[in-house]
Amino acid sequence: MEVWVLTSSVNDYNQHGDYFEGVFFEKPSAKELSKIVNMSENYCEEFIIGGKGRDYPESVWYNLEYFKK
């Protein structure tokens, strides 16, 4: 089984940990991600799919991870 898992993290004094945002059986497109995270497709392509982390000065960022069992 292969899945892509989207989580979000909050950089805050009171660390909140990771939050589950969604799971996908195929690598999601920027368009799919933009609907979930309410960000532009360009942001999703560059920072989520492209793995650049977060865009300063955001305190919330998203992580897309691939899991295979």
Residue pairs with C-beta under 8 A, 6 or more apart in sequence:
1 68
1 69
2 25
2 66
2 67
2 68
2 69
3 23
3 24
3 25
3 66
3 67
4 23
4 24
4 25
4 26
4 27
4 28
4 64
4 65
4 66
4 67
5 20
5 22
5 23
5 24
5 64
5 65
5 67
6 20
6 21
6 22
6 23
6 24
6 28
6 33
6 36
6 37
6 48
6 62
6 63
6 64
7 18
7 19
7 20
7 21
7 62
7 63
7 65
8 18
8 19
8 21
8 37
8 60
8 61
8 62
8 63
9 16
9 17
9 18
9 19
9 60
9 61
9 62
9 63
10 16
10 19
10 59
10 60
11 54
11 59
11 60
11 61
12 59
18 63
21 36
21 37
21 62
22 28
22 36
24 32
27 49
27 66
28 49
28 64
30 41
30 42
30 44
30 45
30 48
30 49
31 41
31 44
33 39
33 41
33 44
33 48
33 49
33 62
33 64
34 40
34 41
34 43
34 44
37 44
37 48
37 62
43 55
46 52
47 53
47 54
47 55
47 61
47 62
48 62
48 63
48 64
49 64
51 64
53 61
54 60
54 61
55 61
